[in-house]
Amino acid sequence: MKKSVVSEIMNEPVADNNDTHLWMAVMDRAVRDLIALEKYRQDPAVMEDPVFRYDYRTLKKWFHSPSMEPGSFNWICSLVNIDPKWALNRLEERLKVCLIPESSRKVRLDSDSKKADISAAFAA
């Protein structure tokens, strides 16, 4: 079974009931859509499409809206006992990682492991 993006971001399980599962699925879909839209946004031709721009703006507004109406980002966060500001920060971190090209990610990971090896050598 595929792990939800929201669960990966939170690194912890949330309350287990049908309502929570439904709203976590809504949140997961929104996160996946935002990641996809952010990737496509890098293509100038896509940014000229008014439908794409509308979808992108609408989704960004949903994440940043202060609304507590049922179905809003803040409402879902409160339902599953997540601080919305914390969730947005984690989402921004996730977006940074997802938007790095795969080849650069490998170079970055290799570089980080070398730094850790050097740090460990000096710590000994």
C-alpha positions as CSV (number, residue, x, y, z in Angstrom):
1,M,0.0,0.0,0.0
2,K,1.4,3.4,-1.0
3,K,2.2,5.7,1.9
4,S,0.5,9.1,1.8
5,V,2.5,12.2,1.3
6,V,0.9,13.7,4.4
7,S,2.1,10.7,6.5
8,E,5.6,11.1,5.1
9,I,5.6,14.8,6.0
10,M,4.3,14.2,9.5
11,N,6.4,11.2,10.2
12,E,3.7,10.0,12.6
13,P,0.3,8.3,12.4
14,V,-2.8,10.3,13.0
15,A,-6.1,9.3,14.7
16,D,-7.6,6.2,13.1
17,N,-11.3,6.6,12.1
18,N,-13.2,6.9,8.8
19,D,-13.6,10.7,8.9
20,T,-9.9,11.2,9.6
21,H,-9.0,8.9,6.7
22,L,-11.3,10.7,4.3
23,W,-9.9,14.2,5.2
24,M,-6.3,12.9,5.2
25,A,-7.0,11.6,1.7
26,V,-8.2,15.1,0.7
27,M,-5.1,16.6,2.2
28,D,-2.9,14.1,0.5
29,R,-4.5,14.8,-2.8
30,A,-3.9,18.5,-2.3
31,V,-0.3,18.0,-1.4
32,R,0.3,15.8,-4.5
33,D,-1.4,18.3,-6.7
34,L,0.7,21.1,-5.3
35,I,3.9,19.2,-5.9
36,A,2.8,18.4,-9.5
37,L,1.7,22.0,-10.2
38,E,5.0,23.3,-8.8
39,K,7.0,21.0,-11.1
40,Y,4.9,22.1,-14.1
41,R,5.1,25.7,-13.1
42,Q,8.8,25.7,-14.1
43,D,7.8,25.4,-17.7
44,P,7.1,28.9,-19.2
45,A,4.7,27.5,-21.7
46,V,2.5,26.1,-18.9
47,M,2.5,29.4,-17.1
48,E,0.8,31.0,-20.1
49,D,-2.2,28.7,-19.7
50,P,-5.0,30.6,-17.7
51,V,-6.5,27.3,-16.5
52,F,-3.2,26.2,-15.0
53,R,-2.6,29.6,-13.4
54,Y,-6.2,29.5,-11.9
55,D,-5.7,26.0,-10.5
56,Y,-2.3,26.9,-9.1
57,R,-3.5,30.1,-7.4
58,T,-6.6,28.4,-6.0
59,L,-4.6,25.6,-4.5
60,K,-2.1,28.0,-3.0
61,K,-4.9,30.0,-1.5
62,W,-6.4,26.9,0.0
63,F,-3.2,26.1,1.9
64,H,-2.8,29.7,3.1
65,S,-6.4,30.6,3.9
66,P,-7.2,31.3,7.5
67,S,-10.7,29.8,7.1
68,M,-11.9,27.2,9.5
69,E,-14.8,26.1,7.3
70,P,-15.3,22.4,6.9
71,G,-12.9,21.2,4.2
72,S,-10.4,24.0,4.6
73,F,-6.7,23.3,5.2
74,N,-6.9,24.7,8.8
75,W,-10.0,22.7,9.5
76,I,-8.4,19.5,8.4
77,C,-5.3,20.3,10.4
78,S,-7.4,20.8,13.5
79,L,-9.4,17.6,12.9
80,V,-6.1,15.6,12.9
81,N,-4.4,17.7,15.6
82,I,-1.7,19.2,13.4
83,D,-0.5,22.8,13.8
84,P,-1.2,24.4,10.4
85,K,1.9,26.6,10.5
86,W,4.0,23.5,11.2
87,A,2.3,21.6,8.4
88,L,3.0,24.4,5.9
89,N,6.6,24.6,7.0
90,R,7.0,20.8,6.4
91,L,5.2,21.1,3.1
92,E,7.6,23.9,2.0
93,E,10.6,21.7,3.0
94,R,9.1,18.8,1.0
95,L,8.5,21.0,-2.0
96,K,12.2,22.1,-2.0
97,V,13.3,18.4,-2.1
98,C,10.7,17.4,-4.7
99,L,11.7,20.3,-7.0
100,I,15.4,19.3,-7.0
101,P,16.2,17.3,-10.2
102,E,16.9,13.6,-9.5
103,S,20.5,13.9,-10.7
104,S,21.2,16.8,-8.3
105,R,19.6,15.0,-5.4
106,K,22.1,12.1,-5.8
107,V,25.0,14.6,-5.9
108,R,23.6,16.4,-2.9
109,L,23.2,13.1,-0.9
110,D,26.7,12.0,-1.8
111,S,28.1,15.4,-0.7
112,D,26.1,15.2,2.6
113,S,27.4,11.7,3.3
114,K,31.0,12.9,2.7
115,K,30.5,15.8,5.0
116,A,29.2,13.4,7.7
117,D,32.2,11.2,7.2
118,I,34.6,14.2,7.6
119,S,32.7,15.4,10.7
120,A,32.8,11.9,12.3
121,A,36.6,11.8,11.6
122,F,37.1,15.1,13.4
123,A,34.8,14.1,16.3
124,A,36.8,10.9,17.0
